């Protein structure tokens, strides 16, 4: 349902149920949540994880940017001073 963006009724029919409400009842019995709520919880968890990874990536890119700047400054100003040219 999550990867193909299916609603519970369509998923029920695809897996062989004739009655979508029976699918929802059995899904809830097996997994503890109705399908829609379970999908919302999973989607929220995925969004939170992606947000954490994005924040981490932005931090890495920021550090990388500072490293590039440091190397650039070092090559342009420090190296000539040390080498005498």
LOMAR-719022 format. One record per residue: residue number from 1; x, y, z of N, C-alpha, C, CB in turn. Coordinates in Angstrom, 3 decimals. Atoms other than C-alpha are relative to their C-alpha. Glycine has a CB too. Example, Ala and Ser with C-alpha at 12.3 -4.5 7.8 and 13.67 -1.06 7.14 Angstrom:
2
SITE tikol      n.u      n.v      n.w     ca.u     ca.v     ca.w      c.u      c.v      c.w     cb.u     cb.v     cb.w
SITE     1    0.890   -1.190    0.000   12.300   -4.500    7.800    0.900    1.200    0.000   -0.992    0.027    1.246
SITE     2   -0.820   -1.190   -0.060   13.670   -1.060    7.140   -0.770    1.090    0.730    0.414    0.462   -1.415
END
This chain:
85
SITE tikol      n.u      n.v      n.w     ca.u     ca.v     ca.w      c.u      c.v      c.w     cb.u     cb.v     cb.w
SITE     1    0.829   -1.192    0.000    0.000    0.000    0.000    0.867    1.247    0.000   -0.939    0.003    1.204
SITE     2   -0.847   -1.188   -0.115    2.792    2.376    0.857    0.748    0.289   -1.301    0.998   -0.174    1.144
SITE     3   -0.835   -0.258    1.171    5.009    1.915   -2.173   -0.797    0.269   -1.259    0.913   -1.156   -0.235
SITE     4    0.813   -0.221    1.193    2.185    1.847   -4.711   -1.119    1.008    0.233   -0.589   -1.308   -0.470
SITE     5    1.000   -1.017   -0.355    0.059    4.488   -2.949   -1.430   -0.529   -0.161    0.193    1.253   -0.868
SITE     6    1.320    0.619    0.091   -2.924    2.145   -2.665   -0.817    0.297    1.242    0.125   -1.510   -0.199
SITE     7    0.870   -0.065   -1.170   -5.908    2.633   -0.427   -0.288   -1.435    0.457   -1.334    0.776   -0.321
SITE     8    0.229    1.325   -0.570   -7.015   -0.256    1.784   -0.933   -0.837   -0.865   -0.571    0.125    1.402
SITE     9    0.960    0.746    0.827   -9.923   -1.222   -0.495    0.686   -0.605   -1.226   -1.158    0.920   -0.444
SITE    10   -0.710    0.497    1.180   -7.676   -1.556   -3.558    0.980   -1.100    0.385    0.740    1.145   -0.708
SITE    11   -0.929    1.025   -0.474   -5.056   -3.471   -1.588   -0.747   -1.280    0.350    0.788    0.505    1.219
SITE    12    0.807    1.167   -0.375   -7.769   -5.785   -0.245   -0.355   -0.819   -1.231   -1.283    0.438    0.734
SITE    13    0.377    0.703    1.231   -8.939   -6.648   -3.742    1.218   -0.647   -0.650   -0.676    0.966   -0.990
SITE    14   -1.215    0.541    0.618   -5.372   -7.130   -5.001    0.495   -1.270    0.688    1.097    1.044    0.021
SITE    15   -0.474    1.193   -0.712   -4.607   -9.695   -2.282   -1.088   -1.058    0.139    0.516    0.384    1.378
SITE    16    0.987    1.046    0.073   -7.841  -11.587   -2.869   -1.231    0.131    0.870    0.629   -1.218    0.316
SITE    17    1.206   -0.216   -0.807  -10.423  -10.149   -0.472   -1.114    0.551   -0.883    0.287    0.969    1.183
SITE    18    1.164   -0.552    0.707  -13.895   -9.529   -1.844   -0.610    1.150    0.788   -1.057   -1.094   -0.243
SITE    19    0.593   -0.995   -0.882  -14.835   -7.354    1.120    1.119    0.815    0.662   -0.907   -0.680    1.074
SITE    20   -1.066   -0.828   -0.594  -12.489   -4.446    2.007   -0.107    0.137    1.518   -0.022    1.376   -0.620
SITE    21    0.110   -0.133   -1.458  -13.909   -4.160    5.528    0.508   -1.255    0.710   -1.459    0.277    0.404
SITE    22   -0.549    1.236   -0.568  -13.002   -7.811    6.178    1.528    0.062    0.000   -0.494   -1.240   -0.799
SITE    23   -1.452   -0.191    0.072   -9.461   -7.035    5.035    0.472    0.918    1.131    0.406    0.588   -1.377
SITE    24   -0.389   -0.944   -1.049   -9.291   -4.054    7.398   -0.086   -0.642    1.382   -0.885    1.249   -0.053
SITE    25    0.157    0.666   -1.300  -10.598   -6.138   10.308    1.122   -0.998    0.252   -1.354   -0.710    0.075
SITE    26   -1.068    0.987   -0.168   -8.088   -8.915    9.731    1.361    0.667    0.094   -0.011   -0.996   -1.153
SITE    27   -1.253   -0.757   -0.096   -5.260   -6.421    9.187    0.179    0.522    1.420    0.018    1.173   -1.014
SITE    28   -0.063   -0.527   -1.359   -6.084   -4.789   12.517    0.287   -1.111    1.001   -1.306    0.710    0.360
SITE    29   -0.203    1.117   -0.911   -6.233   -8.167   14.248    1.463   -0.476   -0.053   -0.961   -1.161   -0.351
SITE    30   -1.371    0.486    0.148   -2.827   -9.181   12.865    1.055    1.014    0.427    0.241   -0.392   -1.424
SITE    31   -1.047   -1.009   -0.198   -0.948   -5.886   13.146   -0.301    1.024    1.091    0.233    0.721   -1.280
SITE    32    0.315   -0.885   -1.120   -2.771   -4.021   15.919   -0.534    1.372   -0.366    1.194    0.176    0.810
SITE    33    0.486   -1.302    0.480   -3.736   -0.993   13.828   -0.785   -0.238   -1.280    1.186    1.012   -0.243
SITE    34    0.638    0.096    1.316   -6.154   -0.492   10.944    0.999    0.433   -1.079   -1.296    0.878   -0.058
SITE    35   -0.994   -0.293    1.044   -4.351   -0.222    7.596    0.303    1.478   -0.192   -0.467   -0.558   -1.294
SITE    36   -0.240   -1.421    0.231   -4.822    3.529    7.159    0.842    0.622    1.109   -1.321    0.739   -0.122
SITE    37   -0.777   -0.550   -1.119   -3.525    4.382   10.621    1.427   -0.525   -0.030   -0.662   -0.346    1.347
SITE    38   -1.331    0.586    0.093   -0.627    1.994   10.175    0.815    0.691   -1.096   -0.097   -1.511   -0.275
SITE    39   -0.683   -0.710    1.087    0.253    3.658    6.856    0.400    1.413    0.415   -0.895    0.057   -1.240
SITE    40   -0.324   -1.367   -0.453    0.080    7.123    8.414    1.176   -0.013    0.968   -1.228    0.655    0.675
SITE    41   -1.105    0.098   -0.959    2.360    6.054   11.274    1.315   -0.310   -0.712   -0.297   -1.082    1.054
SITE    42   -1.198    0.350    0.746    4.830    4.476    8.860    0.484    1.189   -0.831   -0.268   -1.212   -0.904
SITE    43   -0.370   -1.181    0.806    4.761    7.532    6.594    0.644    1.067    0.879   -1.245    0.586   -0.719
SITE    44   -0.564   -0.993   -0.917    5.399    9.828    9.570    1.405   -0.410    0.446   -0.917    0.181    1.228
SITE    45   -1.315    0.495   -0.409    8.292    7.646   10.743    1.019    0.188   -1.111   -0.080   -1.476    0.395
SITE    46   -0.907   -0.184    1.136    9.825    7.701    7.276    0.357    1.469   -0.204   -0.628   -0.561   -1.274
SITE    47   -0.263   -1.433    0.159    9.458   11.485    7.033    0.966    0.506    1.072   -1.315    0.794    0.060
SITE    48   -0.896   -0.407   -1.084   11.133   11.926   10.431    1.418   -0.481   -0.261   -0.501   -0.542    1.344
SITE    49   -1.330    0.549    0.300   14.005    9.662    9.410    0.653    0.765   -1.141   -0.096   -1.495   -0.354
SITE    50   -0.549   -0.785    1.101   14.442   11.507    6.131    0.425    1.388    0.468   -1.022    0.117   -1.128
SITE    51   -0.362   -1.307   -0.548   14.450   14.786    8.051    1.308   -0.055    0.763   -1.101    0.515    0.908
SITE    52   -1.260    0.151   -0.740   17.192   13.520   10.356    1.167   -0.175   -0.962   -0.075   -1.199    0.967
SITE    53   -1.084    0.210    0.965   19.241   12.335    7.398    0.311    1.283   -0.758   -0.368   -1.117   -0.987
SITE    54   -0.218   -1.260    0.699   18.745   15.658    5.612    0.796    0.949    0.879   -1.339    0.639   -0.409
SITE    55   -0.750   -0.857   -0.915   19.932   17.545    8.707    1.445   -0.446    0.090   -0.640   -0.003    1.388
SITE    56   -1.364    0.527   -0.051   22.957   15.263    8.910    0.761    0.311   -1.268   -0.018   -1.498    0.233
SITE    57   -0.639   -0.307    1.275   23.702   15.756    5.225    0.352    1.476   -0.082   -0.910   -0.393   -1.167
SITE    58   -0.294   -1.435    0.012   23.458   19.534    5.611    1.199    0.311    0.884   -1.224    0.806    0.465
SITE    59   -1.154   -0.210   -0.868   25.947   19.357    8.495    1.284   -0.441   -0.689   -0.178   -0.755    1.319
SITE    60   -1.173    0.490    0.723   28.339   17.275    6.417    0.386    0.975   -1.102   -0.269   -1.397   -0.591
SITE    61   -0.294   -0.945    1.069   28.027   19.679    3.499    0.570    1.295    0.553   -1.252    0.285   -0.814
SITE    62   -0.534   -1.206   -0.629   28.659   22.600    5.828    1.461   -0.204    0.386   -0.832    0.380    1.239
SITE    63   -1.387    0.308   -0.374   31.810   20.950    7.181    0.870   -0.089   -1.250    0.073   -1.328    0.805
SITE    64   -0.727    0.114    1.261   32.878   20.079    3.639    0.294    1.392   -0.570   -0.806   -0.842   -1.019
SITE    65   -0.189   -1.367    0.492   32.358   23.707    2.629    1.117    0.725    0.731   -1.287    0.785    0.136
SITE    66   -1.056   -0.628   -0.779   34.584   24.912    5.457    1.361   -0.591   -0.342   -0.279   -0.152    1.489
SITE    67   -1.265    0.633    0.377   37.261   22.384    4.503    0.496    0.513   -1.342   -0.156   -1.516   -0.051
SITE    68   -0.370   -0.526    1.313   37.227   23.544    0.889    0.507    1.431    0.135   -1.199   -0.058   -0.972
SITE    69   -0.423   -1.381   -0.223   37.462   27.153    2.043    1.381    0.046    0.655   -1.028    0.742    0.874
SITE    70   -1.292    0.034   -0.685   40.357   26.310    4.379    1.120   -0.357   -0.977   -0.033   -1.007    1.165
SITE    71   -1.016    0.420    0.975   42.262   24.502    1.613    0.273    1.121   -0.995   -0.450   -1.278   -0.746
SITE    72   -0.156   -1.094    0.951   41.649   27.382   -0.787    0.831    1.127    0.598   -1.367    0.527   -0.436
SITE    73   -0.744   -1.075   -0.676   42.890   29.973    1.712    1.442   -0.425    0.229   -0.668    0.372    1.348
SITE    74   -1.350    0.494   -0.267   45.871   27.822    2.634    0.850    0.045   -1.276   -0.052   -1.440    0.562
SITE    75   -0.754    0.027    1.257   46.897   27.354   -1.007    0.303    1.398   -0.524   -0.768   -0.779   -1.049
SITE    76   -0.192   -1.345    0.555   46.468   31.025   -1.901    0.882    0.891    0.858   -1.329    0.664   -0.186
SITE    77   -0.682   -0.954   -0.869   47.963   32.697    1.158    1.108   -0.615    0.848   -0.995    0.651    0.895
SITE    78   -0.976    0.573   -0.921   49.806   30.358    3.507    1.168   -0.618   -0.756   -0.662   -1.049    0.894
SITE    79   -1.061    0.650    0.761   51.747   28.307    0.976    0.990    1.016   -0.582   -0.604   -0.838   -1.119
SITE    80   -0.967   -0.985    0.504   53.231   31.390   -0.744    0.854    0.617    1.113   -0.734    1.104   -0.746
SITE    81   -0.779   -0.553   -1.110   54.290   32.786    2.658    1.063   -0.972    0.458   -0.909    0.361    1.166
SITE    82   -0.964    1.012   -0.477   55.934   29.532    3.684    1.092   -0.285   -1.038   -0.735   -1.307    0.347
SITE    83   -0.943    0.332    1.071   57.600   28.959    0.335    0.774    1.236   -0.494   -0.750   -0.645   -1.171
SITE    84   -0.705   -1.219    0.367   58.685   32.579   -0.081   -0.300    0.519   -1.395    1.441   -0.225    0.119
SITE    85    0.348   -0.587    1.300   56.846   33.365   -3.303   -1.366    0.591    0.019    0.086   -1.024   -1.096
END
